[in-house]
Amino acid sequence: MTREADILSRLETLNAIGVALSHERDLPTLLERILETAREFAHADGGTLYRVSGDTLVFEVLRNGTLGYFMGGRHGAPIDFPPIAMHDATGAGRHDMVAVHAALTGTTVNVPDAYAAEGYDFSGTRAFDARTGYRSKSFLTVPMKDHDGKVIGVLQLINSRNATGEVDAFSQAEQQLVESLASQAAIALNNRILVDQLETLFEALINLVNTAIDEKSPYTGGHCERVPVLTNLLAEAVARTKAGPLADFDMSEADRYELKIAGLLHDCGKITTPVHVVDKATKLQTLFDRIALIDTRFEVLKRDAQIAHLNGELDTATYTERLAQLDADREIVRAANTGGEFMDDARVAAIQRIAAHRWRGPDGAEQPFLSEDEVENLTIRRGTLTAAERGIINHHIVMTIRLLEALPWPAHLRNVPEYAGGHHERMDGKGYPRGLTREQMSVQARVMGIADIFEALTASDRPYKPGKTLSESLAILGRMKLDHHVDPDLFEVFLRERVYLDYARRFLAPEQVDAIDWTRIPGVSPELAAELSADARG
């Protein structure tokens, strides 16, 4: 094929190349493809792609076939060359440098022979050749302009080779072809940069929401950070699984980004949840812990007993017994207030007995020792939240769904509300807020459900509980699998792919990462228990 016929053939593919470049989502890969395509079009032995950054040209991709240089882009070695300043200390443009001149003027520079060129400083090129034994001869330097005519990069090719393999000057036809490519590439590059900037802005706005939630409650900030990480770890593990019910699950880069955004936003509804409920560390806490008020009442009862003793109304034995009983009752109330242990019937009865005490308040009127609200809170069976407060907490997921579904999501993010809004559903349809079953939920939503639970179990920054150990958390998760709370197939992947261990190494305190007796973890088959035990021994 003659060189002219070759150029015509490449012209036919130019439009196809432009379309391919416009569809490339990864910026380093896009930059790499631009340079490689330009080299191919112009039969160039080497080349460099620079990006304009402020007043400098930054090396992004560098290739040289003869010397074997393969640097920058998605697949090359890192480039450690310093950026090239486009103006000197006086502010004058450095037009003696070909790449800088092309960037400053927006014009193409075609140099047939660098050693014979005038007006440009090729001393650095000559020093490079002397050092490497290379012979840099022909240069084609093309500015890359966006749709506004602004130079955003420079494409520089070196040593065009003719049909016999000899280095030749870049022809006018090759120059026009590379200029056309550079024009299309610049638009694709600019569009990619704009999309990246929009994605960065979008994620910054999400972080702004999470920061606002964090300011309300520092105990949810870490949660919003860790759940997306654990969600990603488990989703990647499922994508690696090529056997069993989840063998067909796979994710593209767009799918990964969509799941990441859903993870970051999964608790955005908490921005509407009252702080005193989110941060309720004890059963009596509202804007403050009301245990202090009850402590004061106990002191009043002890004072009354002391006065009665001094007035001869109580003998010493009865007075001593009364003080001991009041101190014991105060400890019962304090213990109940922590919410750390399950409140059985005996503990509930003790609170109700104490509530029946009568005392005179500041107004002198006799009244029950504990109000109905205080009794309701102190007799919470598990945790620190009343049924009404738990409803307020649960409402955050309703608000999450409502807020996310109100947004005009683009096609590649349309599943964010479903992924983010399903992490409190159960496999048997007994979850909330929609009572969805396993079959009605995506794999991603079920993945986030496990991530949300495991993070909450192991988290050590909650005001109402210490972080559980790895074995304790896995045992609870196993019981939840048997109770149809979490997906059994995902639970097995979570264990088999050691997702729990990857997460533990990154986020758990050393004392939480304990030895696991897999035969005592509910929901783990004997075969899997044996495999995991052998892995631990190894």
C-alpha positions as CSV (number, residue, x, y, z in Angstrom):
1,M,0.0,0.0,0.0
2,T,1.4,3.4,-1.0
3,R,1.7,6.1,1.7
4,E,-1.1,8.1,0.1
5,A,-3.4,5.1,0.1
6,D,-2.4,4.4,3.7
7,I,-3.4,8.0,4.6
8,L,-6.8,7.6,2.9
9,S,-7.4,4.4,4.8
10,R,-6.6,6.2,8.0
11,L,-8.9,9.0,7.2
12,E,-11.7,6.5,6.9
13,T,-11.0,5.3,10.4
14,L,-10.6,8.8,11.8
15,N,-14.3,9.2,12.6
16,A,-14.5,5.8,14.2
17,I,-11.5,6.7,16.3
18,G,-13.2,9.9,17.4
19,V,-16.3,8.0,18.5
20,A,-14.2,5.5,20.4
21,L,-12.3,8.3,22.2
22,S,-15.6,10.1,23.1
23,H,-16.8,6.9,24.8
24,E,-13.7,6.3,26.9
25,R,-14.5,7.0,30.6
26,D,-11.1,6.6,32.1
27,L,-8.9,9.7,31.7
28,P,-5.4,8.0,31.8
29,T,-6.6,5.4,29.3
30,L,-8.0,8.2,27.1
31,L,-4.7,10.1,27.1
32,E,-2.8,6.9,26.3
33,R,-5.1,6.1,23.4
34,I,-4.8,9.6,22.0
35,L,-1.0,9.3,21.8
36,E,-0.9,5.8,20.5
37,T,-3.4,6.6,17.8
38,A,-1.4,9.6,16.7
39,R,1.8,7.6,16.5
40,E,0.1,5.0,14.4
41,F,-1.4,7.6,12.1
42,A,1.9,9.3,11.5
43,H,4.2,6.2,11.7
44,A,6.0,8.0,14.6
45,D,8.7,6.2,16.5
46,G,7.9,8.1,19.7
47,G,5.8,10.8,21.2
48,T,4.7,12.8,24.2
49,L,1.3,14.0,25.3
50,Y,1.4,17.1,27.6
51,R,-1.6,18.6,29.5
52,V,-1.8,22.3,30.2
53,S,-2.0,22.8,33.9
54,G,-1.9,26.5,35.0
55,D,1.3,27.9,33.5
56,T,3.0,24.6,32.9
57,L,3.0,21.6,30.6
58,V,2.7,18.4,32.5
59,F,4.0,15.1,31.1
60,E,1.0,12.7,30.9
61,V,2.1,10.0,28.4
62,L,5.5,9.2,26.8
63,R,6.3,6.4,24.4
64,N,9.4,5.5,22.3
65,G,9.5,2.3,20.3
66,T,13.3,2.2,19.7
67,L,14.3,3.0,23.3
68,G,11.4,0.9,24.8
69,Y,10.0,3.9,26.8
70,F,6.5,3.1,28.0
71,M,5.6,5.7,30.5
72,G,2.4,7.4,31.8
73,G,-1.2,6.7,30.9
74,R,-3.1,3.8,32.4
75,H,-0.5,1.1,31.7
76,G,2.9,2.8,31.6
77,A,5.4,3.4,34.3
78,P,5.1,6.6,36.4
79,I,6.6,9.8,34.9
80,D,8.8,11.7,37.3
81,F,9.8,14.5,34.9
82,P,9.1,17.9,36.3
83,P,6.5,20.1,34.5
84,I,7.7,22.6,31.9
85,A,7.1,26.2,32.8
86,M,5.7,28.2,29.9
87,H,6.9,31.6,31.1
88,D,10.3,32.6,32.5
89,A,10.9,34.7,35.7
90,T,10.2,37.9,33.8
91,G,6.9,36.7,32.5
92,A,8.1,36.3,28.9
93,G,6.9,33.2,27.0
94,R,9.4,30.5,26.5
95,H,8.9,30.3,22.7
96,D,12.3,28.7,22.1
97,M,10.7,25.4,23.3
98,V,8.7,23.8,20.6
99,A,6.0,22.3,22.9
100,V,5.6,25.6,24.8
101,H,5.4,27.6,21.6
102,A,2.6,25.4,20.3
103,A,0.7,25.7,23.6
104,L,1.1,29.5,23.7
105,T,0.3,30.3,20.1
106,G,-2.1,27.5,19.3
107,T,-0.2,26.7,16.1
108,T,1.4,23.5,14.8
109,V,5.2,23.2,14.5
110,N,6.6,20.7,12.0
111,V,10.4,20.4,12.2
112,P,12.0,18.2,9.5
113,D,15.3,18.0,11.3
114,A,15.9,19.2,14.9
115,Y,19.7,19.5,14.3
116,A,19.2,21.9,11.5
117,A,16.2,23.9,12.9
118,E,16.5,27.5,13.7
119,G,14.6,29.5,16.3
120,Y,14.1,26.7,18.7
121,D,16.3,25.4,21.5
122,F,17.0,21.7,20.9
123,S,20.0,21.5,23.2
124,G,18.1,19.3,25.6
125,T,17.2,17.0,22.7
126,R,20.9,16.8,21.7
127,A,22.0,16.0,25.2
128,F,19.3,13.3,25.4
129,D,20.6,11.8,22.1
130,A,24.2,11.9,23.3
131,R,23.2,10.1,26.5
132,T,21.1,7.4,24.9
133,G,22.6,7.0,21.4
134,Y,19.2,7.9,19.9
135,R,18.8,10.3,17.0
136,S,15.9,12.7,17.3
137,K,15.2,14.1,13.9
138,S,11.7,15.0,12.8
139,F,9.2,16.6,15.2
140,L,5.5,17.3,14.8
141,T,4.0,19.3,17.6
142,V,0.3,19.9,17.5
143,P,-1.8,21.9,20.0
144,M,-5.0,20.3,21.3
145,K,-7.8,22.9,21.5
146,D,-11.2,22.5,23.1
147,H,-14.5,23.7,21.6
148,D,-13.7,27.3,22.8
149,G,-10.3,27.3,21.0
150,K,-8.4,27.1,24.3
151,V,-5.2,24.9,24.3
152,I,-5.6,22.2,26.8
153,G,-2.8,20.0,25.7
154,V,0.1,19.4,23.3
155,L,0.7,16.3,21.2
156,Q,4.3,15.9,20.1
157,L,5.5,13.1,17.8
158,I,9.1,12.2,17.0
159,N,10.7,10.5,14.0
160,S,8.2,9.6,11.3
161,R,9.3,6.4,9.5
162,N,8.7,5.9,5.8
163,A,7.9,2.7,4.0
164,T,11.6,1.6,4.1
165,G,11.8,2.2,7.9
166,E,14.0,5.3,7.5
167,V,13.3,8.4,9.5
168,D,11.7,11.1,7.4
169,A,10.0,14.4,7.9
170,F,6.3,14.4,8.8
171,S,4.4,15.0,5.5
172,Q,1.7,17.7,5.1
173,A,-0.9,15.0,4.8
174,E,0.2,13.4,8.0
175,Q,0.2,16.8,9.7
176,Q,-3.4,17.4,8.7
177,L,-4.4,13.9,9.8
178,V,-2.8,14.4,13.2
179,E,-4.3,17.9,13.6
180,S,-7.8,16.4,12.8
181,L,-7.1,13.7,15.4
182,A,-5.9,16.2,17.9
183,S,-9.0,18.3,17.4
184,Q,-11.3,15.4,18.1
185,A,-9.1,14.1,20.9
186,A,-9.2,17.6,22.6
187,I,-13.0,17.6,22.6
188,A,-13.1,14.1,24.0
189,L,-10.5,15.0,26.6
190,N,-12.2,18.2,27.5
191,N,-15.5,16.4,27.9
192,R,-13.9,13.7,30.0
193,I,-12.3,16.4,32.2
194,L,-15.7,18.2,32.6
195,V,-17.4,14.9,33.5
196,D,-14.7,14.2,36.1
197,Q,-15.1,17.7,37.5
198,L,-18.9,17.2,37.7
199,E,-18.4,13.8,39.4
200,T,-15.9,15.4,41.8
201,L,-18.4,18.2,42.6
202,F,-21.2,15.7,43.0
203,E,-19.2,13.6,45.5
204,A,-18.2,16.8,47.3
205,L,-21.9,17.6,47.7
206,I,-22.5,14.1,49.0
207,N,-19.6,14.6,51.5
208,L,-21.1,17.9,52.4
209,V,-24.4,16.2,53.4
210,N,-22.4,13.5,55.3
211,T,-20.4,16.2,57.0
212,A,-23.6,17.9,58.1
213,I,-24.8,14.6,59.5
214,D,-21.5,14.1,61.2
215,E,-21.7,17.6,62.8
216,K,-25.1,16.6,64.2
217,S,-23.7,13.3,65.4
218,P,-20.1,12.3,65.3
219,Y,-21.2,8.7,65.8
220,T,-22.7,8.4,62.3
221,G,-19.8,10.0,60.4
222,G,-17.6,7.0,60.6
223,H,-20.6,4.8,59.7
224,C,-21.2,6.8,56.5
225,E,-17.5,6.3,55.6
226,R,-17.1,2.6,56.4
227,V,-20.3,1.2,55.0
228,P,-19.4,2.1,51.4
229,V,-16.0,0.5,51.8
230,L,-17.4,-2.7,53.2
231,T,-20.2,-2.7,50.5
232,N,-17.5,-2.5,47.8
233,L,-15.4,-5.3,49.4
234,L,-18.4,-7.7,49.4
235,A,-19.6,-6.7,46.0
236,E,-16.2,-7.3,44.5
237,A,-16.0,-10.7,46.3
238,V,-19.4,-11.6,44.7
239,A,-18.2,-10.5,41.3
240,R,-15.2,-12.9,41.7
241,T,-17.4,-15.8,42.6
242,K,-17.9,-18.0,39.5
243,A,-19.8,-20.8,41.1
244,G,-23.1,-21.2,42.9
245,P,-26.3,-19.0,42.8
246,L,-24.3,-15.7,42.4
247,A,-22.0,-16.9,39.6
248,D,-23.7,-14.6,37.0
249,F,-23.2,-11.4,39.0
250,D,-20.7,-9.0,37.5
251,M,-20.0,-5.3,37.7
252,S,-18.7,-2.8,35.2
253,E,-16.9,0.4,36.3
254,A,-20.1,2.2,35.9
255,D,-21.8,-0.3,38.2
256,R,-19.1,0.1,40.8
257,Y,-19.5,3.9,40.7
258,E,-23.3,3.6,41.1
259,L,-22.9,1.3,44.1
260,K,-20.3,3.7,45.6
261,I,-22.7,6.6,45.3
262,A,-25.5,4.6,46.9
263,G,-23.2,3.6,49.8
264,L,-22.3,7.2,50.4
265,L,-25.9,8.2,50.4
266,H,-27.5,5.3,52.2
267,D,-28.1,7.2,55.4
268,C,-28.7,10.7,54.0
269,G,-32.2,10.7,55.6
270,K,-30.5,10.9,59.0
271,I,-30.1,14.6,58.3
272,T,-33.7,14.9,59.4
273,T,-33.4,12.7,62.6
274,P,-33.3,14.6,65.9
275,V,-29.8,14.6,67.4
276,H,-30.9,13.5,70.9
277,V,-32.4,10.4,69.4
278,V,-29.5,9.5,67.2
279,D,-27.0,10.1,70.0
280,K,-29.1,8.6,72.8
281,A,-26.3,7.0,74.8
282,T,-28.5,6.1,77.9
283,K,-32.2,5.4,78.3
284,L,-32.9,8.6,80.2
285,Q,-30.9,10.9,77.8
286,T,-32.8,13.6,76.0
287,L,-31.0,16.9,75.7
288,F,-29.1,15.7,78.8
289,D,-29.0,12.5,80.9
290,R,-31.9,12.7,83.3
291,I,-30.2,10.2,85.6
292,A,-28.8,13.3,87.4
293,L,-32.4,14.4,88.3
294,I,-33.1,11.0,89.8
295,D,-29.8,11.0,91.7
296,T,-31.0,14.3,93.2
297,R,-34.3,12.7,94.3
298,F,-32.4,9.9,96.0
299,E,-30.4,12.5,97.8
300,V,-33.7,14.1,98.9
301,L,-35.0,10.8,100.2
302,K,-31.8,10.3,102.1
303,R,-32.0,13.8,103.5
304,D,-35.6,13.1,104.6
305,A,-34.5,9.9,106.3
306,Q,-31.7,11.8,108.0
307,I,-34.1,14.4,109.3
308,A,-36.5,11.8,110.5
309,H,-33.6,10.1,112.3
310,L,-32.6,13.3,114.0
311,N,-36.2,14.0,115.0
312,G,-36.4,10.6,116.6
313,E,-38.9,9.3,114.0
314,L,-36.5,6.6,112.9
315,D,-34.3,4.5,115.1
316,T,-30.7,4.0,114.0
317,A,-31.2,0.5,112.7
318,T,-34.1,1.5,110.5
319,Y,-32.3,4.6,109.4
320,T,-29.2,2.6,108.4
321,E,-31.4,0.1,106.6
322,R,-33.2,2.9,104.8
323,L,-30.0,4.4,103.5
324,A,-28.7,1.0,102.3
325,Q,-31.9,0.4,100.4
326,L,-31.9,3.8,98.8
327,D,-28.2,3.3,97.7
328,A,-29.1,-0.2,96.3
329,D,-32.1,1.2,94.5
330,R,-30.0,4.0,93.0
331,E,-27.6,1.4,91.6
332,I,-30.4,-0.5,90.1
333,V,-31.6,2.6,88.3
334,R,-28.1,3.5,87.2
335,A,-27.5,0.0,85.8
336,A,-30.9,0.0,84.0
337,N,-30.1,3.4,82.5
338,T,-27.0,2.1,80.6
339,G,-28.9,-0.2,78.3
340,G,-26.1,-2.6,78.3
341,E,-27.9,-5.7,79.4
342,F,-31.2,-7.3,78.5
343,M,-33.9,-6.2,81.0
344,D,-35.5,-9.4,82.2
345,D,-38.8,-9.4,84.2
346,A,-37.0,-9.2,87.5
347,R,-35.2,-6.0,86.5
348,V,-38.3,-4.5,85.1
349,A,-40.2,-5.3,88.4
350,A,-37.4,-3.6,90.4
351,I,-37.8,-0.4,88.4
352,Q,-41.6,-0.5,88.9
353,R,-41.1,-1.0,92.6
354,I,-38.8,2.0,92.8
355,A,-41.2,4.1,90.8
356,A,-43.8,3.5,93.4
357,H,-41.8,5.4,96.0
358,R,-43.4,8.7,97.0
359,W,-41.5,11.9,97.5
360,R,-42.1,15.6,97.9
361,G,-40.9,17.7,95.1
362,P,-39.7,21.4,95.2
363,D,-43.4,22.5,95.3
364,G,-44.0,20.4,98.4
365,A,-46.5,18.1,96.6
366,E,-46.2,14.4,97.0
367,Q,-45.7,12.6,93.7
368,P,-44.4,9.3,92.3
369,F,-40.6,8.9,92.5
370,L,-40.4,8.1,88.7
371,S,-42.6,9.6,86.1
372,E,-44.4,7.4,83.5
373,D,-41.9,8.5,80.8
374,E,-38.9,7.7,83.1
375,V,-40.4,4.3,83.8
376,E,-41.0,3.6,80.1
377,N,-37.4,4.5,79.3
378,L,-35.8,2.6,82.2
379,T,-37.8,-0.6,81.4
380,I,-36.7,-0.7,77.7
381,R,-35.8,-4.4,77.3
382,R,-32.8,-4.0,75.0
383,G,-30.8,-0.9,74.0
384,T,-31.7,2.7,74.9
385,L,-34.5,3.5,72.5
386,T,-38.2,3.4,73.2
387,A,-40.6,2.1,70.6
388,A,-41.4,5.7,69.5
389,E,-37.8,6.6,69.3
390,R,-37.0,3.5,67.3
391,G,-39.7,4.6,64.9
392,I,-38.0,7.9,64.6
393,I,-34.7,6.2,63.9
394,N,-36.3,3.9,61.4
395,H,-37.9,6.8,59.6
396,H,-34.5,7.9,58.4
397,I,-34.7,5.2,55.7
398,V,-38.0,6.5,54.6
399,M,-36.5,10.0,54.3
400,T,-33.5,8.5,52.5
401,I,-35.7,7.0,49.8
402,R,-37.9,10.1,49.6
403,L,-34.9,12.4,49.2
404,L,-33.1,10.2,46.6
405,E,-36.2,9.4,44.5
406,A,-36.8,13.1,44.2
407,L,-33.5,13.6,42.4
408,P,-33.3,13.5,38.6
409,W,-30.8,10.7,38.4
410,P,-29.0,10.1,35.0
411,A,-29.3,6.7,33.5
412,H,-26.0,5.3,34.9
413,L,-27.1,6.2,38.5
414,R,-30.8,5.3,38.3
415,N,-30.5,2.4,40.7
416,V,-29.0,4.5,43.6
417,P,-32.4,5.0,45.4
418,E,-33.1,1.2,45.3
419,Y,-29.6,0.2,46.5
420,A,-29.5,2.9,49.2
421,G,-33.1,2.4,50.3
422,G,-33.0,-1.4,50.8
423,H,-30.5,-1.9,53.5
424,H,-33.1,-2.4,56.3
425,E,-35.2,-4.9,54.4
426,R,-35.2,-8.6,55.2
427,M,-35.1,-11.6,53.0
428,D,-38.4,-12.8,54.5
429,G,-40.2,-9.5,53.8
430,K,-40.3,-8.5,57.5
431,G,-38.0,-5.6,57.1
432,Y,-38.7,-1.9,56.6
433,P,-39.8,0.4,55.2
434,R,-41.4,-1.5,52.2
435,G,-41.3,-5.1,53.5
436,L,-39.5,-6.4,50.4
437,T,-38.6,-10.0,50.0
438,R,-35.2,-11.3,48.7
439,E,-36.6,-11.8,45.2
440,Q,-37.8,-8.2,45.1
441,M,-34.3,-6.8,45.9
442,S,-31.2,-6.4,43.8
443,V,-28.0,-8.1,44.8
444,Q,-26.5,-4.7,45.5
445,A,-29.2,-3.8,48.0
446,R,-28.7,-7.1,49.7
447,V,-25.0,-6.6,49.8
448,M,-25.5,-3.2,51.4
449,G,-27.8,-4.7,54.0
450,I,-25.0,-7.1,55.3
451,A,-22.4,-4.2,55.2
452,D,-24.7,-2.0,57.2
453,I,-25.3,-4.6,59.9
454,F,-21.7,-5.8,60.2
455,E,-20.3,-2.3,60.4
456,A,-22.8,-1.5,63.2
457,L,-21.9,-4.6,65.1
458,T,-18.2,-4.0,65.0
459,A,-18.2,-0.1,65.3
460,S,-16.4,1.1,68.4
461,D,-17.5,4.7,68.1
462,R,-21.1,4.3,69.2
463,P,-22.1,6.1,72.4
464,Y,-24.4,3.3,73.6
465,K,-22.2,0.2,73.1
466,P,-18.6,-1.0,72.7
467,G,-17.6,-2.6,69.4
468,K,-18.1,-6.3,69.3
469,T,-15.3,-8.7,68.5
470,L,-15.1,-10.5,65.2
471,S,-16.3,-13.8,66.5
472,E,-19.3,-12.1,68.3
473,S,-20.3,-10.2,65.2
474,L,-20.1,-13.2,62.9
475,A,-22.1,-15.2,65.4
476,I,-24.9,-12.6,65.3
477,L,-24.7,-12.3,61.6
478,G,-25.0,-16.1,61.3
479,R,-28.1,-16.1,63.5
480,M,-29.5,-13.4,61.3
481,K,-28.9,-15.6,58.3
482,L,-30.9,-18.4,59.9
483,D,-33.6,-16.0,60.9
484,H,-33.9,-14.9,57.2
485,H,-32.7,-11.5,58.0
486,V,-29.7,-11.4,55.6
487,D,-29.1,-13.2,52.3
488,P,-27.7,-16.7,52.9
489,D,-25.7,-16.8,49.7
490,L,-24.1,-13.4,50.4
491,F,-23.3,-14.5,53.9
492,E,-21.4,-17.5,52.5
493,V,-19.4,-15.3,50.1
494,F,-18.7,-12.9,53.0
495,L,-17.0,-15.7,54.8
496,R,-15.5,-17.8,52.0
497,E,-13.9,-14.8,50.4
498,R,-12.6,-13.5,53.8
499,V,-14.4,-10.2,53.3
500,Y,-14.8,-9.9,57.1
501,L,-11.1,-10.3,57.6
502,D,-10.2,-7.7,54.9
503,Y,-12.5,-5.2,56.6
504,A,-11.3,-6.1,60.1
505,R,-7.6,-5.5,59.2
506,R,-8.6,-2.0,58.0
507,F,-11.0,-0.8,60.6
508,L,-11.1,-2.9,63.7
509,A,-9.0,-2.4,66.8
510,P,-6.5,-5.3,67.4
511,E,-8.3,-6.5,70.5
512,Q,-11.5,-7.0,68.4
513,V,-9.8,-9.3,65.9
514,D,-10.1,-12.5,68.0
515,A,-9.7,-16.2,67.2
516,I,-12.9,-17.7,65.7
517,D,-14.2,-21.2,66.4
518,W,-16.1,-21.7,63.2
519,T,-18.0,-24.7,64.6
520,R,-19.7,-22.3,67.0
521,I,-20.8,-19.7,64.3
522,P,-24.4,-20.3,63.4
523,G,-25.3,-20.7,59.8
524,V,-21.9,-22.0,58.7
525,S,-21.9,-25.5,57.1
526,P,-19.5,-28.1,58.4
527,E,-17.6,-28.0,55.1
528,L,-17.1,-24.3,55.1
529,A,-16.2,-24.3,58.8
530,A,-13.5,-26.9,58.1
531,E,-12.2,-24.8,55.2
532,L,-12.1,-21.6,57.2
533,S,-10.5,-23.4,60.2
534,A,-7.8,-24.9,58.0
535,D,-7.1,-21.5,56.4
536,A,-6.7,-20.0,59.9
537,R,-4.2,-22.7,60.9
538,G,-2.3,-22.2,57.7
